[in-house]
């Protein structure tokens, strides 16, 4: 990290925050007025010139004013950004939106994405983790009558997945209980990713008396559970990009829209944030070329005792970072609470 003296830090903060507010290049007079610096515009110009030499500011076109570079924004968010809570009215808005239904985790994630986009005014994304972070805990098969049973799988996060299955003729409640215990014993602690046909065949080898149910169990575990455990991605508020001057030209926003519409690209863009705190990637720090005019603010949330997924905002590098960080942090916390209550 660059070491800046107090005056340069003050000038850099002034330029960044004025540019965020106005979307225009910032001259020495604006910086001086914004931070109430008791120095002349000439002194401010000199400081801005030195910040430009350090790669923190740049001249756009022929303007006399400066704008931050990606490095300038990085120094700002790492060293100069002052943390603040989300305003009370916005916290209440998030709480209200996220408690309008007691639906599935997928519903909760969608409500969280809607709430985040609404208070931050940027596109929001919620990615609920899939099977790679889930472990088989237990199987319970409960008779329903008429040759049917309800098979319920519990995962390590507490998530329950149920499916109705047909029973072989002559099956009784004691058989179902023994089968449930046997499968649980063989598969408990196994990653959902490892539940291949070969792995399941091996697990059931010792319980040969239940081989006639193999196809039903395989369908339940491999097809139904694995399908449900794929990452669930919710995107809301993409239209807010059109309010930003940087994206007023179609060629500048098309690539970003393509990323927001493609689950695989989103998962790639959001892979790798830490499990604690808020993570910010700026401009060229983003892996995808379509995102190199953007900043992404993200944070992890939890489901039960395990990792749950990621909450994120996408916006221009001229993002309102203070508000974005507060919104992402708050919504991630509320989402963790909501998911924990669900299980």
C-alpha positions in Angstrom: 0.0 0.0 0.0 1.3 3.5 -0.9 2.2 5.6 2.0 0.6 9.1 1.7 0.9 12.1 3.9 -2.1 13.6 5.6 -2.7 16.2 2.9 -2.5 13.8 0.0 -4.9 11.4 1.8 -7.3 14.3 2.3 -7.1 15.4 -1.3 -7.5 11.9 -2.6 -10.5 11.3 -0.5 -12.0 14.6 -1.7 -11.5 13.8 -5.3 -12.9 10.3 -5.0 -16.0 11.3 -3.1 -16.7 14.4 -5.3 -16.3 12.3 -8.4 -18.6 9.6 -7.0 -21.2 12.4 -6.3 -21.0 14.3 -9.6 -19.6 11.8 -12.1 -17.5 14.7 -13.4 -13.7 15.3 -13.4 -12.8 17.1 -10.2 -10.8 20.4 -10.2 -8.7 21.9 -7.4 -11.5 24.2 -6.4 -14.0 21.4 -5.8 -11.5 19.4 -3.7 -10.6 22.4 -1.6 -14.3 23.3 -1.0 -15.4 19.7 -0.2 -12.8 19.1 2.4 -12.6 22.7 3.7 -8.9 22.7 3.2 -7.3 26.0 4.2 -4.9 26.1 1.3 -4.9 27.7 -2.1 -6.2 26.0 -5.2 -2.6 26.1 -6.5 -1.5 24.0 -3.6 -4.3 21.5 -4.3 -3.4 21.4 -7.9 0.2 20.5 -6.9 -1.0 17.7 -4.6 -3.3 16.4 -7.4 -0.4 16.4 -9.8 1.7 14.4 -7.4 -1.2 11.9 -6.9 -1.4 11.6 -10.6 2.3 10.8 -10.8 1.7 8.0 -8.2 -1.0 6.5 -10.5 -3.9 7.4 -8.2 -5.5 10.0 -10.4 -5.7 10.6 -14.1 -6.7 13.3 -16.6 -9.7 12.3 -18.7 -9.3 13.7 -22.3 -8.4 17.4 -22.2 -10.2 18.2 -18.9 -8.4 20.2 -16.3 -10.0 18.0 -13.6 -8.9 14.6 -12.4 -10.7 11.3 -11.8 -9.6 8.4 -9.7 -7.8 5.4 -11.3 -8.6 1.8 -10.2 -5.5 2.1 -7.9 -6.9 5.4 -6.5 -10.2 3.7 -5.7 -8.3 0.8 -4.1 -6.3 3.1 -1.8 -9.6 4.9 -1.0 -11.5 1.7 0.0 -8.6 0.1 1.8 -7.3 3.1 3.7 -9.7 6.1 3.6 -13.2 4.7 3.5 -15.1 5.4 6.7 -17.4 2.6 7.8 -21.0 3.6 8.6 -24.2 1.6 9.4 -27.0 1.3 6.9 -29.6 4.1 7.7 -32.5 3.0 10.0 -35.1 3.5 7.2 -33.2 1.2 4.9 -32.7 -1.4 7.6 -36.4 -1.4 8.2 -37.0 -1.7 4.5 -34.7 -4.8 4.3 -36.4 -6.4 7.3 -39.8 -5.8 5.9 -39.0 -7.2 2.5 -37.3 -10.3 3.9 -40.1 -11.2 6.3 -43.0 -11.1 3.8 -42.9 -14.9 3.4 -41.8 -18.0 5.2 -41.0 -19.8 2.0 -38.0 -21.9 0.9 -34.3 -20.9 1.1 -34.6 -20.0 -2.5 -37.5 -17.7 -1.8 -35.5 -16.1 1.0 -32.5 -15.6 -1.3 -34.7 -13.9 -3.8 -36.2 -11.6 -1.2 -32.7 -10.7 0.0 -31.6 -9.8 -3.6 -34.7 -7.7 -4.1 -34.1 -5.9 -0.8 -30.4 -5.2 -1.5 -31.1 -3.8 -5.0 -33.8 -1.6 -3.6 -31.7 0.1 -0.9 -28.4 0.2 -2.8 -29.8 1.1 -6.3 -27.3 -1.3 -8.0 -27.8 -4.8 -9.5 -27.7 -7.3 -6.6 -26.8 -11.0 -6.7 -27.3 -13.7 -4.1 -25.6 -17.0 -4.8 -26.7 -19.9 -2.5 -24.0 -22.5 -2.4 -24.6 -25.9 -4.0 -23.6 -29.4 -3.2 -19.9 -28.9 -3.1 -20.3 -27.5 0.4 -23.0 -30.0 1.6 -22.6 -33.3 3.3 -25.1 -36.2 3.5 -26.3 -36.5 7.1 -29.2 -39.0 7.2 -32.0 -40.7 5.3 -35.5 -41.2 6.7 -38.1 -43.2 4.9 -41.6 -42.9 6.3 -44.5 -45.1 5.0 -47.5 -43.2 3.6 -49.8 -46.1 2.7 -50.9 -47.3 -0.7 -47.4 -48.6 -1.6 -45.8 -45.1 -1.2 -43.3 -43.6 1.2 -41.8 -40.2 1.9 -38.0 -40.3 1.7 -36.3 -37.3 3.4 -32.6 -36.5 3.2 -31.0 -34.2 5.7 -27.7 -32.5 4.8 -25.0 -31.1 7.1 -26.4 -27.6 6.9 -29.8 -28.8 8.1 -31.4 -28.6 4.7 -34.1 -31.2 4.1 -35.0 -32.7 0.8 -38.1 -34.9 0.5 -39.5 -37.0 -2.3 -42.3 -39.5 -2.6 -41.2 -43.0 -3.8 -43.0 -46.2 -4.7 -42.3 -49.2 -2.5 -41.7 -52.8 -3.5 -44.5 -55.1 -2.7 -44.5 -56.4 0.9 -42.3 -53.6 2.3 -43.3 -52.7 5.9 -42.4 -50.0 8.4 -39.6 -52.1 10.0 -38.0 -52.7 6.6 -38.0 -48.9 6.0 -36.5 -48.1 9.3 -33.7 -50.7 8.8 -33.1 -49.3 5.3 -32.9 -45.8 6.6 -30.4 -46.7 9.2 -28.3 -48.7 6.8 -28.1 -46.0 4.2 -27.4 -43.3 6.8 -24.6 -45.4 8.3 -23.0 -46.0 4.8 -23.3 -42.4 3.5 -23.2 -40.2 6.6 -20.5 -37.4 6.2 -20.1 -38.1 2.4 -19.9 -35.0 0.3 -22.8 -34.6 -2.1 -20.3 -34.2 -4.8 -19.0 -37.8 -4.1 -22.4 -39.5 -4.4 -21.6 -41.1 -7.8 -23.4 -44.3 -9.0 -20.3 -46.3 -8.1 -20.1 -44.7 -4.6 -23.7 -45.5 -4.0 -23.4 -49.0 -5.3 -20.5 -49.6 -2.9 -22.4 -48.1 0.0 -25.4 -50.4 -0.6 -23.4 -53.6 -1.2 -23.6 -54.7 2.4 -27.4 -54.3 2.6 -28.2 -56.8 -0.1 -31.7 -57.5 1.2 -32.6 -53.9 0.0 -31.1 -54.3 -3.5 -34.6 -54.2 -5.0 -34.9 -50.6 -3.9 -31.5 -49.6 -5.4 -33.0 -47.7 -8.4 -35.4 -45.7 -6.1 -32.6 -44.8 -3.7 -30.2 -44.0 -6.5 -32.8 -41.7 -8.2 -33.5 -40.0 -4.9 -29.9 -39.4 -3.9 -28.2 -38.8 -7.3 -30.8 -37.1 -9.4 -33.1 -35.3 -6.9 -30.6 -34.3 -4.2 -27.7 -33.5 -6.5 -30.0 -31.4 -8.7 -31.4 -29.5 -5.8 -28.0 -28.8 -4.4 -26.7 -26.9 -7.5 -26.0 -23.3 -6.7 -29.1 -21.1 -6.7 -28.5 -17.6 -8.1 -30.9 -14.7 -7.8 -30.3 -11.4 -9.7 -32.3 -8.3 -9.1 -32.2 -4.6 -10.1 -30.1 -4.9 -13.3 -32.0 -1.9 -14.7 -30.3 0.4 -12.1 -27.1 0.2 -14.3 -28.9 2.4 -16.8 -29.0 5.2 -14.3 -25.2 5.5 -14.2 -23.5 7.8 -16.8 -20.8 5.3 -17.4 -23.3 2.8 -18.8 -25.4 5.2 -20.9 -23.8 3.8 -24.1 -25.1 0.3 -25.1 -21.7 -1.1 -25.9 -20.5 -0.4 -22.3 -23.4 -2.2 -20.6 -24.1 -5.1 -22.9 -21.2 -7.2 -21.6 -22.2 -6.6 -18.0 -25.8 -7.6 -18.7 -24.5 -10.8 -20.3 -22.6 -11.7 -17.1 -25.6 -10.9 -14.9 -27.8 -13.2 -17.1 -25.3 -16.1 -17.2 -25.2 -18.2 -14.0 -21.8 -19.8 -14.8 -20.2 -16.4 -15.5 -21.7 -15.0 -12.2 -20.4 -18.0 -10.2 -16.9 -17.4 -11.7 -17.0 -13.7 -11.0 -18.0 -14.2 -7.4 -15.7 -17.2 -6.6 -13.0 -16.7 -4.0 -14.2 -14.0 -1.5 -13.3 -14.6 2.1 -15.7 -16.2 4.5 -15.7 -13.1 6.8 -16.0 -9.4 6.1 -16.7 -7.5 2.9 -14.7 -8.1 -0.2 -14.3 -5.4 -2.9 -12.9 -5.9 -6.4 -12.3 -2.9 -8.6 -12.1 -2.5 -12.3 -9.2 -4.5 -13.8 -9.0 -6.6 -10.6 -12.1 -8.4 -11.8 -11.4 -11.6 -13.8 -14.0 -11.1 -16.5 -13.2 -8.5 -19.1 -16.9 -7.5 -19.1 -16.5 -6.3 -15.5 -13.4 -4.2 -15.9 -15.4 -1.0 -15.8 -17.1 -2.2 -12.7 -16.7 -2.7 -9.0 -18.1 -5.7 -7.1 -18.9 -5.5 -3.4 -19.5 -8.9 -1.8 -19.8 -10.7 1.5 -20.5 -14.3 2.6 -23.5 -15.5 4.5 -24.0 -18.8 6.3 -26.7 -21.6 6.3 -26.8 -23.4 9.7 -23.2 -24.2 10.6 -21.8 -24.2 7.1 -21.0 -21.7 4.3 -24.2 -20.6 2.7 -23.2 -18.4 -0.3 -22.5 -14.9 -1.4 -24.3 -11.5 -1.4 -23.0 -9.0 -3.9 -23.6 -5.6 -5.6 -22.3 -4.8 -9.1 -21.8 -1.2 -10.1 -19.4 1.3 -11.8 -16.0 1.8 -10.3 -17.5 5.2 -9.3 -19.6 3.2 -6.9 -21.1 4.7 -3.7 -18.8 2.5 -1.7 -19.8 3.6 1.8 -23.4 2.9 1.2 -22.7 -0.3 -0.8 -20.5 -1.8 1.9 -23.1 -1.0 4.6 -25.9 -2.5 2.5 -24.1 -5.7 1.6 -22.9 -6.3 5.2 -26.4 -5.8 6.6 -28.2 -7.9 4.1 -25.6 -10.7 4.4 -26.2 -10.7 8.2 -30.0 -10.7 7.8 -29.8 -13.5 5.3 -27.6 -15.6 7.7 -30.2 -15.1 10.4 -33.1 -16.0 8.1 -31.4 -19.1 6.9 -30.5 -20.2 10.4 -34.1 -19.7 11.5 -35.3 -21.8 8.6 -33.4 -24.8 9.9 
